[in-house]
Amino acid sequence: MPDPVDGLLAILDLERLETDLFRGISPPIGWPRVFGGQVVAQSLVAASRTVVSARAPHSLHAYFLLGGDPAVPIVYEVERIRDGGSFTTRRVKAIQKGRAIFAMSVSFHEPEAGFDHAAERPDVPGPDALTDARTLAHAGGSIVPAPMLAYFTQAWPIELRPVETDRYRDRTPRPGRYHVWMRTTKTLPDDPALHRAVLAYASDMTLLDAALIPHGRTVFDSDIQSASLDHALWFHRPFRADSWLLYAQDAPSASGARGFARGTLHDEAGNLIASVAQEGLIRPRR
């Protein structure tokens, strides 16, 4: 089996078809739909390759339009919206079979000094005191739904160490808060753009599920239809995606078959490195 991180790096190395046109593929993992974090990450790579200055992305805002087919390559079309004095804006459209499946805007900023403050990292156990999600899923036995077991035992390039695990052992409604430590399973090359793309990939792995914690449910339940609708990500400070990052997630609202979740990412030193927000479909199947 190929190394999962090597596989991730391969799908992030997009093929350039034309000046602002790229093509990406999906890994052969047997899923019926393309993983949303993959499309976010590949779109970010496509946009970044059209920015030639030292400007780095500081925010992205995306919409998932159609489920992607993992057997079909995805074409990424980049539109150069603006190249200003301090900011650059790009719009990316992901296309399959002649239809847009995803759209994203990305803003890049020239490095400069300014005011600096940040929220503190939540006081939770560190990664060394926790067990990885794959081991927990295997240990859960029959109480772990088959889709959840398949998800967490998949050969992911990202290692997850959840802080709160009781929600997977029983269905008691709890406050919609969830913390998980994450990092790649091996060291990445020293390319900040690559680390940002990997974080964009990982930011979609657990976030929407937080919206079902207050209801004692998960996105893995067979009677729940779930899908990401939009995704926003802000990069605040430099980081490495192959070092432990704490993903603190909460879900302040669910209504109208949609759940809203948000998250912050801190490194082990406590620095706030990114923020995330997402709304997704959480519809009871009828």
Secondary structure, 3 states (H helix, E strand, C coil): CCCHHHHHHHHHCCEEEECCEEEECCCCCCCCCCCHHHHHHHHHHHHHCCCCCCCEEEEEEEEECCCCCCCCCEEEEEEEEEECCCEEEEEEEEEECCEEEEEEEEEEECCCCCCCCCCCCCCCCCHHHCCCHHHHHHHCHHHCCHHHHHHHCCCCCEEEEECCCHHHCCCCCCCCEEEEEEEECCCCCCCHHHHHHHHHHHCCCCCHHHHHHHHCCCCCCCCEEEEEEEEEEEECCCCCCCCCEEEEEEEEEEECCEEEEEEEEEECCCCEEEEEEEEEEEEECC
